[in-house]
Amino acid sequence: MAKRITFLAIAMLILLAMPVFAQPQGGAAGTNGDVGGGLKTLGFALGMGIASGLCGIGQGKATAGATEAMARNPGNTAAIRTALIIGLALIESLALYMFVIVLTRQGA
């Protein structure tokens, strides 16, 4: 079952990435003659997807650990919650940095 889901996910990624390689109307590859424009866009999309996925995994593990710690030591809930919020903000910064890179490099 897991192999089937993995295969379907990879097939969907490949099929959804096909329009990335299409040339604009008129046959020009890009505004500055960049032939690898589609590959650059695909790379940015993959990088953003990986960054977002890893952020989700990290935030899930951090939240699970904080919840478990709060259950074991209810008296220290405020300190654990503060550390959790700081940790989640740092984890989320990975996706935000990648998003900024995608937005700034896309036009270049």
A tleap script that builds the chain and sets N, CA, C and O, in Angstrom:
source leaprc.protein.ff14SB
mol = sequence {
  NMET ALA LYS ARG ILE THR PHE LEU ALA ILE
  ALA MET LEU ILE LEU LEU ALA MET PRO VAL
  PHE ALA GLN PRO GLN GLY GLY ALA ALA GLY
  THR ASN GLY ASP VAL GLY GLY GLY LEU LYS
  THR LEU GLY PHE ALA LEU GLY MET GLY ILE
  ALA SER GLY LEU CYS GLY ILE GLY GLN GLY
  LYS ALA THR ALA GLY ALA THR GLU ALA MET
  ALA ARG ASN PRO GLY ASN THR ALA ALA ILE
  ARG THR ALA LEU ILE ILE GLY LEU ALA LEU
  ILE GLU SER LEU ALA LEU TYR MET PHE VAL
  ILE VAL LEU THR ARG GLN GLY CALA
}
set mol.1.N position { 0.820 -1.189 0.000 }
set mol.1.CA position { 0.000 0.000 0.000 }
set mol.1.C position { 0.868 1.258 0.000 }
set mol.1.O position { 0.576 2.223 -0.706 }
set mol.2.N position { 1.939 1.238 0.800 }
set mol.2.CA position { 2.817 2.409 0.874 }
set mol.2.C position { 3.543 2.628 -0.455 }
set mol.2.O position { 3.766 3.768 -0.863 }
set mol.3.N position { 3.904 1.548 -1.117 }
set mol.3.CA position { 4.572 1.672 -2.412 }
set mol.3.C position { 3.637 2.286 -3.447 }
set mol.3.O position { 4.061 3.084 -4.284 }
set mol.4.N position { 2.373 1.912 -3.385 }
set mol.4.CA position { 1.391 2.443 -4.329 }
set mol.4.C position { 1.196 3.942 -4.116 }
set mol.4.O position { 1.123 4.701 -5.082 }
set mol.5.N position { 1.112 4.369 -2.867 }
set mol.5.CA position { 0.933 5.788 -2.566 }
set mol.5.C position { 2.170 6.571 -2.990 }
set mol.5.O position { 2.049 7.660 -3.550 }
set mol.6.N position { 3.353 6.029 -2.730 }
set mol.6.CA position { 4.587 6.691 -3.141 }
set mol.6.C position { 4.655 6.821 -4.653 }
set mol.6.O position { 5.014 7.877 -5.174 }
set mol.7.N position { 4.312 5.753 -5.356 }
set mol.7.CA position { 4.317 5.794 -6.815 }
set mol.7.C position { 3.335 6.833 -7.343 }
set mol.7.O position { 3.661 7.584 -8.262 }
set mol.8.N position { 2.133 6.882 -6.768 }
set mol.8.CA position { 1.143 7.863 -7.203 }
set mol.8.C position { 1.601 9.290 -6.926 }
set mol.8.O position { 1.360 10.184 -7.736 }
set mol.9.N position { 2.255 9.510 -5.796 }
set mol.9.CA position { 2.747 10.855 -5.471 }
set mol.9.C position { 3.825 11.284 -6.458 }
set mol.9.O position { 3.821 12.426 -6.917 }
set mol.10.N position { 4.740 10.391 -6.790 }
set mol.10.CA position { 5.802 10.715 -7.749 }
set mol.10.C position { 5.205 10.948 -9.136 }
set mol.10.O position { 5.619 11.872 -9.837 }
set mol.11.N position { 4.242 10.127 -9.537 }
set mol.11.CA position { 3.600 10.312 -10.845 }
set mol.11.C position { 2.871 11.650 -10.914 }
set mol.11.O position { 2.917 12.321 -11.945 }
set mol.12.N position { 2.204 12.047 -9.839 }
set mol.12.CA position { 1.508 13.346 -9.817 }
set mol.12.C position { 2.507 14.487 -9.915 }
set mol.12.O position { 2.257 15.466 -10.618 }
set mol.13.N position { 3.643 14.377 -9.215 }
set mol.13.CA position { 4.669 15.418 -9.299 }
set mol.13.C position { 5.192 15.558 -10.721 }
set mol.13.O position { 5.362 16.670 -11.220 }
set mol.14.N position { 5.441 14.443 -11.361 }
set mol.14.CA position { 5.962 14.481 -12.725 }
set mol.14.C position { 4.930 15.082 -13.672 }
set mol.14.O position { 5.274 15.908 -14.518 }
set mol.15.N position { 3.674 14.677 -13.539 }
set mol.15.CA position { 2.632 15.196 -14.427 }
set mol.15.C position { 2.350 16.676 -14.183 }
set mol.15.O position { 2.083 17.420 -15.127 }
set mol.16.N position { 2.406 17.103 -12.934 }
set mol.16.CA position { 2.162 18.508 -12.642 }
set mol.16.C position { 3.335 19.397 -13.043 }
set mol.16.O position { 3.161 20.601 -13.229 }
set mol.17.N position { 4.514 18.823 -13.176 }
set mol.17.CA position { 5.690 19.612 -13.541 }
set mol.17.C position { 5.833 19.781 -15.049 }
set mol.17.O position { 6.661 20.577 -15.492 }
set mol.18.N position { 5.063 19.065 -15.842 }
set mol.18.CA position { 5.193 19.149 -17.294 }
set mol.18.C position { 5.036 20.568 -17.850 }
set mol.18.O position { 5.844 20.957 -18.693 }
set mol.19.N position { 4.043 21.366 -17.430 }
set mol.19.CA position { 3.904 22.715 -17.995 }
set mol.19.C position { 5.099 23.626 -17.699 }
set mol.19.O position { 5.261 24.655 -18.356 }
set mol.20.N position { 5.924 23.273 -16.739 }
set mol.20.CA position { 7.082 24.093 -16.412 }
set mol.20.C position { 8.039 24.164 -17.597 }
set mol.20.O position { 8.709 25.179 -17.787 }
set mol.21.N position { 8.111 23.104 -18.393 }
set mol.21.CA position { 9.046 23.048 -19.501 }
set mol.21.C position { 8.501 23.671 -20.792 }
set mol.21.O position { 9.205 23.707 -21.801 }
set mol.22.N position { 7.279 24.153 -20.772 }
set mol.22.CA position { 6.684 24.745 -21.966 }
set mol.22.C position { 7.337 26.090 -22.260 }
set mol.22.O position { 7.646 26.853 -21.344 }
set mol.23.N position { 7.544 26.374 -23.540 }
set mol.23.CA position { 8.109 27.652 -23.949 }
set mol.23.C position { 7.011 28.684 -24.088 }
set mol.23.O position { 5.868 28.341 -24.392 }
set mol.24.N position { 7.344 29.938 -23.869 }
set mol.24.CA position { 6.336 30.975 -24.083 }
set mol.24.C position { 6.014 31.119 -25.569 }
set mol.24.O position { 6.737 30.615 -26.428 }
set mol.25.N position { 4.925 31.808 -25.850 }
set mol.25.CA position { 4.491 31.989 -27.227 }
set mol.25.C position { 5.546 32.756 -28.019 }
set mol.25.O position { 6.127 33.707 -27.497 }
set mol.26.N position { 5.799 32.377 -29.228 }
set mol.26.CA position { 6.807 33.026 -30.054 }
set mol.26.C position { 8.107 32.250 -30.093 }
set mol.26.O position { 9.012 32.614 -30.845 }
set mol.27.N position { 8.228 31.195 -29.309 }
set mol.27.CA position { 9.416 30.357 -29.352 }
set mol.27.C position { 10.579 30.865 -28.533 }
set mol.27.O position { 11.589 30.169 -28.426 }
set mol.28.N position { 10.484 32.054 -27.947 }
set mol.28.CA position { 11.590 32.562 -27.129 }
set mol.28.C position { 11.617 31.793 -25.820 }
set mol.28.O position { 10.574 31.532 -25.220 }
set mol.29.N position { 12.806 31.435 -25.386 }
set mol.29.CA position { 12.932 30.648 -24.166 }
set mol.29.C position { 12.727 31.491 -22.930 }
set mol.29.O position { 12.289 30.969 -21.904 }
set mol.30.N position { 13.022 32.750 -22.988 }
set mol.30.CA position { 12.857 33.623 -21.834 }
set mol.30.C position { 13.134 35.045 -22.246 }
set mol.30.O position { 13.455 35.316 -23.403 }
set mol.31.N position { 13.011 35.943 -21.311 }
set mol.31.CA position { 13.219 37.347 -21.647 }
set mol.31.C position { 14.678 37.642 -21.948 }
set mol.31.O position { 14.982 38.525 -22.750 }
set mol.32.N position { 15.578 36.915 -21.314 }
set mol.32.CA position { 17.001 37.163 -21.547 }
set mol.32.C position { 17.677 35.976 -22.243 }
set mol.32.O position { 18.894 35.822 -22.152 }
set mol.33.N position { 16.913 35.153 -22.923 }
set mol.33.CA position { 17.484 34.021 -23.648 }
set mol.33.C position { 17.856 32.850 -22.756 }
set mol.33.O position { 18.654 32.001 -23.153 }
set mol.34.N position { 17.293 32.790 -21.561 }
set mol.34.CA position { 17.595 31.731 -20.609 }
set mol.34.C position { 16.852 30.457 -21.009 }
set mol.34.O position { 15.624 30.403 -20.950 }
set mol.35.N position { 17.600 29.441 -21.412 }
set mol.35.CA position { 16.976 28.197 -21.838 }
set mol.35.C position { 16.528 27.381 -20.641 }
set mol.35.O position { 15.554 26.636 -20.750 }
set mol.36.N position { 17.195 27.488 -19.507 }
set mol.36.CA position { 16.865 26.686 -18.329 }
set mol.36.C position { 15.823 27.314 -17.434 }
set mol.36.O position { 15.789 27.001 -16.244 }
set mol.37.N position { 14.976 28.182 -17.943 }
set mol.37.CA position { 13.969 28.837 -17.122 }
set mol.37.C position { 13.004 27.855 -16.498 }
set mol.37.O position { 12.629 28.012 -15.336 }
set mol.38.N position { 12.590 26.837 -17.252 }
set mol.38.CA position { 11.681 25.836 -16.716 }
set mol.38.C position { 12.333 25.003 -15.635 }
set mol.38.O position { 11.698 24.667 -14.635 }
set mol.39.N position { 13.597 24.668 -15.827 }
set mol.39.CA position { 14.306 23.891 -14.813 }
set mol.39.C position { 14.513 24.711 -13.547 }
set mol.39.O position { 14.460 24.179 -12.438 }
set mol.40.N position { 14.749 26.012 -13.717 }
set mol.40.CA position { 14.924 26.880 -12.556 }
set mol.40.C position { 13.628 26.938 -11.760 }
set mol.40.O position { 13.649 26.857 -10.532 }
set mol.41.N position { 12.513 27.078 -12.443 }
set mol.41.CA position { 11.220 27.115 -11.766 }
set mol.41.C position { 10.938 25.788 -11.072 }
set mol.41.O position { 10.436 25.766 -9.949 }
set mol.42.N position { 11.259 24.693 -11.734 }
set mol.42.CA position { 11.071 23.376 -11.132 }
set mol.42.C position { 11.949 23.220 -9.894 }
set mol.42.O position { 11.507 22.668 -8.887 }
set mol.43.N position { 13.179 23.699 -9.963 }
set mol.43.CA position { 14.066 23.635 -8.808 }
set mol.43.C position { 13.557 24.449 -7.634 }
set mol.43.O position { 13.627 24.005 -6.487 }
set mol.44.N position { 13.040 25.654 -7.919 }
set mol.44.CA position { 12.474 26.472 -6.855 }
set mol.44.C position { 11.254 25.798 -6.238 }
set mol.44.O position { 11.074 25.816 -5.020 }
set mol.45.N position { 10.422 25.208 -7.082 }
set mol.45.CA position { 9.228 24.532 -6.570 }
set mol.45.C position { 9.604 23.333 -5.705 }
set mol.45.O position { 9.006 23.111 -4.652 }
set mol.46.N position { 10.581 22.571 -6.142 }
set mol.46.CA position { 11.042 21.430 -5.347 }
set mol.46.C position { 11.660 21.886 -4.031 }
set mol.46.O position { 11.408 21.292 -2.983 }
set mol.47.N position { 12.474 22.948 -4.088 }
set mol.47.CA position { 13.088 23.468 -2.867 }
set mol.47.C position { 12.057 23.959 -1.879 }
set mol.47.O position { 12.175 23.707 -0.680 }
set mol.48.N position { 11.047 24.657 -2.363 }
set mol.48.CA position { 9.991 25.155 -1.477 }
set mol.48.C position { 9.193 24.004 -0.897 }
set mol.48.O position { 8.808 24.037 0.271 }
set mol.49.N position { 8.943 22.982 -1.713 }
set mol.49.CA position { 8.204 21.816 -1.226 }
set mol.49.C position { 8.975 21.063 -0.153 }
set mol.49.O position { 8.401 20.649 0.854 }
set mol.50.N position { 10.261 20.887 -0.366 }
set mol.50.CA position { 11.087 20.198 0.626 }
set mol.50.C position { 11.160 21.004 1.908 }
set mol.50.O position { 11.032 20.445 2.997 }
set mol.51.N position { 11.366 22.320 1.798 }
set mol.51.CA position { 11.447 23.168 2.985 }
set mol.51.C position { 10.134 23.133 3.764 }
set mol.51.O position { 10.145 23.041 4.992 }
set mol.52.N position { 9.010 23.205 3.064 }
set mol.52.CA position { 7.708 23.184 3.738 }
set mol.52.C position { 7.444 21.828 4.401 }
set mol.52.O position { 6.926 21.761 5.516 }
set mol.53.N position { 7.803 20.769 3.708 }
set mol.53.CA position { 7.616 19.444 4.280 }
set mol.53.C position { 8.444 19.219 5.526 }
set mol.53.O position { 7.955 18.670 6.514 }
set mol.54.N position { 9.699 19.643 5.483 }
set mol.54.CA position { 10.553 19.484 6.653 }
set mol.54.C position { 10.088 20.367 7.806 }
set mol.54.O position { 10.206 19.984 8.970 }
set mol.55.N position { 9.564 21.539 7.487 }
set mol.55.CA position { 8.999 22.399 8.542 }
set mol.55.C position { 7.802 21.719 9.200 }
set mol.55.O position { 7.662 21.755 10.423 }
set mol.56.N position { 6.954 21.109 8.408 }
set mol.56.CA position { 5.800 20.414 8.966 }
set mol.56.C position { 6.209 19.264 9.876 }
set mol.56.O position { 5.628 19.070 10.944 }
set mol.57.N position { 7.204 18.511 9.451 }
set mol.57.CA position { 7.684 17.402 10.282 }
set mol.57.C position { 8.285 17.937 11.580 }
set mol.57.O position { 8.007 17.414 12.659 }
set mol.58.N position { 9.106 18.977 11.475 }
set mol.58.CA position { 9.735 19.557 12.659 }
set mol.58.C position { 8.726 20.141 13.624 }
set mol.58.O position { 8.851 19.964 14.836 }
set mol.59.N position { 7.723 20.836 13.102 }
set mol.59.CA position { 6.713 21.417 13.973 }
set mol.59.C position { 5.868 20.332 14.637 }
set mol.59.O position { 5.471 20.478 15.794 }
set mol.60.N position { 5.596 19.268 13.930 }
set mol.60.CA position { 4.851 18.162 14.523 }
set mol.60.C position { 5.608 17.506 15.654 }
set mol.60.O position { 5.037 17.209 16.703 }
set mol.61.N position { 6.904 17.276 15.443 }
set mol.61.CA position { 7.717 16.665 16.497 }
set mol.61.C position { 7.860 17.595 17.693 }
set mol.61.O position { 7.817 17.147 18.839 }
set mol.62.N position { 8.032 18.896 17.430 }
set mol.62.CA position { 8.162 19.858 18.527 }
set mol.62.C position { 6.876 19.942 19.333 }
set mol.62.O position { 6.915 19.974 20.563 }
set mol.63.N position { 5.746 19.977 18.657 }
set mol.63.CA position { 4.466 20.052 19.358 }
set mol.63.C position { 4.199 18.774 20.147 }
set mol.63.O position { 3.703 18.831 21.273 }
set mol.64.N position { 4.523 17.630 19.567 }
set mol.64.CA position { 4.332 16.366 20.273 }
set mol.64.C position { 5.207 16.302 21.525 }
set mol.64.O position { 4.760 15.860 22.583 }
set mol.65.N position { 6.455 16.747 21.392 }
set mol.65.CA position { 7.345 16.745 22.542 }
set mol.65.C position { 6.895 17.697 23.631 }
set mol.65.O position { 6.970 17.372 24.816 }
set mol.66.N position { 6.424 18.881 23.233 }
set mol.66.CA position { 5.956 19.854 24.221 }
set mol.66.C position { 4.696 19.361 24.918 }
set mol.66.O position { 4.548 19.535 26.128 }
set mol.67.N position { 3.794 18.750 24.171 }
set mol.67.CA position { 2.564 18.219 24.771 }
set mol.67.C position { 2.887 17.117 25.770 }
set mol.67.O position { 2.298 17.049 26.848 }
set mol.68.N position { 3.823 16.258 25.401 }
set mol.68.CA position { 4.234 15.183 26.305 }
set mol.68.C position { 4.901 15.747 27.552 }
set mol.68.O position { 4.669 15.263 28.660 }
set mol.69.N position { 5.728 16.768 27.369 }
set mol.69.CA position { 6.393 17.384 28.517 }
set mol.69.C position { 5.392 18.070 29.443 }
set mol.69.O position { 5.534 18.012 30.664 }
set mol.70.N position { 4.386 18.715 28.867 }
set mol.70.CA position { 3.357 19.365 29.691 }
set mol.70.C position { 2.533 18.334 30.460 }
set mol.70.O position { 2.119 18.583 31.592 }
set mol.71.N position { 2.298 17.178 29.842 }
set mol.71.CA position { 1.535 16.131 30.516 }
set mol.71.C position { 2.328 15.527 31.674 }
set mol.71.O position { 1.756 15.153 32.698 }
set mol.72.N position { 3.628 15.436 31.507 }
set mol.72.CA position { 4.470 14.857 32.567 }
set mol.72.C position { 4.719 15.836 33.712 }
set mol.72.O position { 4.841 15.428 34.867 }
set mol.73.N position { 4.793 17.134 33.385 }
set mol.73.CA position { 5.107 18.138 34.392 }
set mol.73.C position { 4.174 19.338 34.231 }
set mol.73.O position { 4.571 20.349 33.652 }
set mol.74.N position { 2.948 19.243 34.731 }
set mol.74.CA position { 1.982 20.326 34.537 }
set mol.74.C position { 2.383 21.642 35.215 }
set mol.74.O position { 1.902 22.704 34.819 }
set mol.75.N position { 3.229 21.591 36.197 }
set mol.75.CA position { 3.648 22.802 36.895 }
set mol.75.C position { 4.562 23.684 36.055 }
set mol.75.O position { 4.692 24.877 36.328 }
set mol.76.N position { 5.178 23.127 35.067 }
set mol.76.CA position { 6.146 23.865 34.241 }
set mol.76.C position { 5.557 24.192 32.865 }
set mol.76.O position { 6.306 24.393 31.910 }
set mol.77.N position { 4.259 24.245 32.755 }
set mol.77.CA position { 3.586 24.434 31.473 }
set mol.77.C position { 3.937 25.763 30.814 }
set mol.77.O position { 4.126 25.817 29.599 }
set mol.78.N position { 4.027 26.833 31.596 }
set mol.78.CA position { 4.298 28.157 31.016 }
set mol.78.C position { 5.677 28.200 30.358 }
set mol.78.O position { 5.820 28.734 29.258 }
set mol.79.N position { 6.689 27.645 31.017 }
set mol.79.CA position { 8.044 27.649 30.453 }
set mol.79.C position { 8.121 26.769 29.205 }
set mol.79.O position { 8.785 27.116 28.228 }
set mol.80.N position { 7.439 25.637 29.250 }
set mol.80.CA position { 7.439 24.733 28.085 }
set mol.80.C position { 6.735 25.402 26.908 }
set mol.80.O position { 7.201 25.311 25.772 }
set mol.81.N position { 5.611 26.075 27.177 }
set mol.81.CA position { 4.868 26.745 26.115 }
set mol.81.C position { 5.706 27.855 25.481 }
set mol.81.O position { 5.697 28.019 24.261 }
set mol.82.N position { 6.428 28.613 26.302 }
set mol.82.CA position { 7.283 29.684 25.780 }
set mol.82.C position { 8.384 29.113 24.886 }
set mol.82.O position { 8.645 29.629 23.799 }
set mol.83.N position { 9.022 28.049 25.354 }
set mol.83.CA position { 10.068 27.412 24.549 }
set mol.83.C position { 9.488 26.845 23.260 }
set mol.83.O position { 10.142 26.891 22.218 }
set mol.84.N position { 8.271 26.310 23.315 }
set mol.84.CA position { 7.615 25.766 22.121 }
set mol.84.C position { 7.356 26.863 21.102 }
set mol.84.O position { 7.622 26.678 19.915 }
set mol.85.N position { 6.847 27.993 21.544 }
set mol.85.CA position { 6.544 29.080 20.615 }
set mol.85.C position { 7.809 29.611 19.962 }
set mol.85.O position { 7.817 29.878 18.761 }
set mol.86.N position { 8.875 29.768 20.732 }
set mol.86.CA position { 10.157 30.215 20.153 }
set mol.86.C position { 10.682 29.183 19.157 }
set mol.86.O position { 11.152 29.544 18.078 }
set mol.87.N position { 10.604 27.908 19.514 }
set mol.87.CA position { 11.059 26.852 18.618 }
set mol.87.C position { 10.257 26.789 17.334 }
set mol.87.O position { 10.828 26.611 16.258 }
set mol.88.N position { 8.930 26.933 17.427 }
set mol.88.CA position { 8.090 26.911 16.229 }
set mol.88.C position { 8.400 28.098 15.323 }
set mol.88.O position { 8.382 27.965 14.100 }
set mol.89.N position { 8.684 29.252 15.914 }
set mol.89.CA position { 9.031 30.420 15.096 }
set mol.89.C position { 10.345 30.185 14.347 }
set mol.89.O position { 10.470 30.560 13.181 }
set mol.90.N position { 11.315 29.571 15.008 }
set mol.90.CA position { 12.592 29.287 14.346 }
set mol.90.C position { 12.432 28.229 13.254 }
set mol.90.O position { 13.062 28.321 12.201 }
set mol.91.N position { 11.602 27.239 13.502 }
set mol.91.CA position { 11.355 26.209 12.487 }
set mol.91.C position { 10.658 26.825 11.273 }
set mol.91.O position { 11.007 26.526 10.131 }
set mol.92.N position { 9.679 27.679 11.525 }
set mol.92.CA position { 8.923 28.299 10.430 }
set mol.92.C position { 9.809 29.227 9.599 }
set mol.92.O position { 9.533 29.458 8.421 }
set mol.93.N position { 10.863 29.755 10.203 }
set mol.93.CA position { 11.751 30.662 9.467 }
set mol.93.C position { 12.423 29.954 8.288 }
set mol.93.O position { 12.767 30.610 7.305 }
set mol.94.N position { 12.617 28.640 8.358 }
set mol.94.CA position { 13.189 27.901 7.229 }
set mol.94.C position { 12.309 28.050 5.992 }
set mol.94.O position { 12.806 28.346 4.905 }
set mol.95.N position { 11.007 27.846 6.157 }
set mol.95.CA position { 10.097 27.973 5.014 }
set mol.95.C position { 10.016 29.418 4.550 }
set mol.95.O position { 9.945 29.675 3.348 }
set mol.96.N position { 10.024 30.359 5.472 }
set mol.96.CA position { 9.952 31.767 5.081 }
set mol.96.C position { 11.207 32.204 4.331 }
set mol.96.O position { 11.110 32.952 3.359 }
set mol.97.N position { 12.378 31.754 4.762 }
set mol.97.CA position { 13.613 32.090 4.049 }
set mol.97.C position { 13.588 31.510 2.639 }
set mol.97.O position { 13.981 32.181 1.685 }
set mol.98.N position { 13.132 30.278 2.504 }
set mol.98.CA position { 13.051 29.663 1.181 }
set mol.98.C position { 12.042 30.400 0.309 }
set mol.98.O position { 12.266 30.565 -0.890 }
set mol.99.N position { 10.934 30.845 0.896 }
set mol.99.CA position { 9.944 31.596 0.147 }
set mol.99.C position { 10.505 32.905 -0.347 }
set mol.99.O position { 10.230 33.309 -1.477 }
set mol.100.N position { 11.289 33.579 0.478 }
set mol.100.CA position { 11.930 34.844 0.062 }
set mol.100.C position { 12.928 34.585 -1.068 }
set mol.100.O position { 13.007 35.355 -2.025 }
set mol.101.N position { 13.683 33.499 -0.949 }
set mol.101.CA position { 14.646 33.162 -2.009 }
set mol.101.C position { 13.918 32.898 -3.320 }
set mol.101.O position { 14.353 33.352 -4.378 }
set mol.102.N position { 12.808 32.162 -3.253 }
set mol.102.CA position { 12.033 31.869 -4.470 }
set mol.102.C position { 11.512 33.152 -5.092 }
set mol.102.O position { 11.594 33.332 -6.307 }
set mol.103.N position { 10.978 34.045 -4.271 }
set mol.103.CA position { 10.425 35.289 -4.819 }
set mol.103.C position { 11.490 36.207 -5.395 }
set mol.103.O position { 11.258 36.842 -6.424 }
set mol.104.N position { 12.642 36.291 -4.764 }
set mol.104.CA position { 13.675 37.204 -5.254 }
set mol.104.C position { 14.431 36.638 -6.454 }
set mol.104.O position { 14.844 37.404 -7.324 }
set mol.105.N position { 14.618 35.359 -6.523 }
set mol.105.CA position { 15.393 34.740 -7.608 }
set mol.105.C position { 14.550 34.427 -8.828 }
set mol.105.O position { 15.092 34.232 -9.916 }
set mol.106.N position { 13.235 34.374 -8.672 }
set mol.106.CA position { 12.369 34.012 -9.787 }
set mol.106.C position { 12.483 35.000 -10.934 }
set mol.106.O position { 12.495 34.594 -12.096 }
set mol.107.N position { 12.567 36.273 -10.635 }
set mol.107.CA position { 12.648 37.279 -11.692 }
set mol.107.C position { 14.047 37.435 -12.255 }
set mol.107.O position { 14.208 37.960 -13.357 }
set mol.108.N position { 15.071 36.991 -11.522 }
set mol.108.CA position { 16.464 37.197 -11.964 }
set mol.108.C position { 16.856 36.247 -13.060 }
set mol.108.O position { 17.989 36.291 -13.539 }
savepdb mol mol.pdb
quit
